[in-house]
Amino acid sequence: MALISLRQLLDHGAEKDYAVPAFNINNMEQGLAIMSAASKLSAPVIIQASRGARSYASDLILSKLVEGLAELSPEVPLCMHQDHGNSPETCMSAIKIGFTSV
């Protein structure tokens, strides 16, 4: 499954009466663990990156990491969310690199 928007995830959760977990990531190991658990539970997931995580891991690495996670677990509905964008510029840069929610 391709990355989907936060609105799609939350609307489906509201319709079906379930919560969607959100996890901040900084590296591959965290992403793989989250997707493994989501796959085992047949659960959608929100992967978030803070401004600090984007600075630490770099936008290029994080965006490619999440693309890879989506490819490795195509059965998991996945949203990539910019957590706590501190400015319009931060939010716009997140959108430009492929985040599906800010």
N, C-alpha and C positions, 0 to 999 in steps of 0.2 A: 504494500500500500504506500502510496506517496504520502508525504507529510500533509496533514490537514490543519485547518484553522482551529483555534481555540473555541470559537463559536460553534463549530460543528461538534466538537467533543462535548462541550457543556450542554448544548441542546439535546444531544442524544442521552446524556446522563440524566437530564431533567425529565425527559420522556420516559425513561426506563427506571428512574428512581435509584440512581447510584452516584457515588462520588468518583471523581477522577483524581488520582494522585499526581502531584507535581514534585519533581526532583531537580535540584541544582546539580550540574555536573562541571567538572574541571578536566576530566581525563577519560581515556578509553575504558579503563577498568570499571569506573562507575557506570558509564553508559552501557557496557556489556551486561553488567549485573542487573541493571534496571530492566533492560529489554528481555533478559532471560526470565526474570520473575514475571514480567507482564505477559510474555508468551505462555508460560506455564499456567497462568491464571486466566488466559484469554481476556486480558484487561487492556483498555486503552491507557495511554500515559502521556503526561506533559513533561518534557525535558526542558529545563530552564537554564539560562546562563546569565549570571550577573555581569555587571560592568567589570568587576574584578576578575571574574573567570575569563571574560573576553580578552582582558589585558594579559592575563597569565598565559592562556593557551593560544591566543591569537584568533582573530575572526576566521581566517582561512582554515586553520586546523579544526576549530569547533564546527564550522559549517560542513566540512568534509566528513568529520566524525559522525555527525547526525545523519548525513546522507547515507553513510555506510551502515549505521545502525538500522535505518529504515529499510535498506536493501537486505540486510541479514535477517530481519524479522518482518517480512512483508505482511504477515497476518496481524500485526499489532498496530492499531490506529495511534499515530504519533503526532504530537504538536511540539514545535520548537518555539519556546516563549522567551522573550527578552524580559528578565526579571529586574524590576526597579530601574527602568531607564530614567536617567536624571535630566535629560534634555531632549528636545525634538531631534537634535543631531544624532544622539545615541539611538533613538528609535528608528530614524531613517536609515542609519547604517545597518541596523539589525535587519530591516526589511530588505535592503539591497543584497545582503549576503544569504538570504533565504529563510530567515525566521518567519514563521507563519502566524505569529502573535507578538504584540508589543504592549 
